Amino acid sequence: ENSGAGDTDSIAVNRRERARLFARLFSDHMNGGRSTSSSEKMKPPPNRGANIVVTIRYTDVKCKKIHKILFLLGTYYNLFVLVDISGSSCGDKIERKKNYAYEVRGELLKSDEISNGGNKFLLSSQILPLHRIVLSSTVAGRVAFVRQMHGVEMVVDSEEKVATELKRFGFRVLLYPTSSFESEEGS
């Protein structure tokens, strides 16, 4: 059998899945459940290769749906992942935080395969390099990280405080509901 046909199928499946993700991500309900005003019309998605920052909670690090979403975004954009560790048990000691960072990065880049109709979504260090996974325990830390980066075209976060602060500085922020993944922890 021609292996090129399998690659083409995989690319088509990834495109289809990414289109679904974009449809949900860029719909009005993802803007914190509020419809946008005429002065705040939804913009189209950023161009391929744009820098985007996605914040996930430390409790969602093992969520397979999150891995799939990060895979789809990471194969299209320059993806940076901020892991919100507020409320985690990593403590204040520097050494413990370093170990926790290794654990979180390892969990995100596990070579577990998420199967969807024969297609595999592998989140690897080629898609999401280790240096693009950052931990933050405060809203101020997340805002500071985004502000210090050059050319961020979109930020995806779940906290209104972060969105409010970043919008003040002209960043495009999409809010996602925190309850989206709570019931699907292991799926």
C-alpha positions, 0 to 999 in steps of 0.5 A: 500500500502507498504510505503517502495515501495514509499521510494524506488521510491523516492530514485531512483528518487533522484539518477537519478536526482543527476546523471543528476546534476553530468553529467552537473556539471562534464562536460567540459562546466562547467569548465568556458566554456573552455575545459581542457588540458591533464594535467588538465583532469576532475576528477571524482566526490568526494566520498559520504560524502566529504566536498564541498562548493557551492557559490550562489548569494543572488539574487538566494536564492529564485530560486527553481532550486537552492533549488533542486540542494542544496537538491541533493548535500546535501543528498550526500555530507557534503554541505556548502553554501556560499551566496555572498551578494556583491551588496545586500542592507544589508548595513554595520551595524552589526545588519542589517547583522545579520537580513539579515543572518536570512532572507537568511537562512530562505529563503533557508530552507523554507519548500516549496516543489519542485515537480518533477513527484511526488517527493519532494525536501525539503531543510531542516535543517537536510540536510543543518544545519543552521551553514553551511550557511555562508554569505560573501560580498567579494572574499577574504572572500570566499577564506578565508572561504574555506582555513580555512575549513578542508578537502574541496574536491570541491568548486563550484563557479561562479567567476573566481577570486575565482577559481584562488585564490583557485587553487593556494592553491590546491583546486578543483574548478568548475565554473558555468555560472552566467546566468544559473539561471537569467531567472529562478528567481521564477521557 
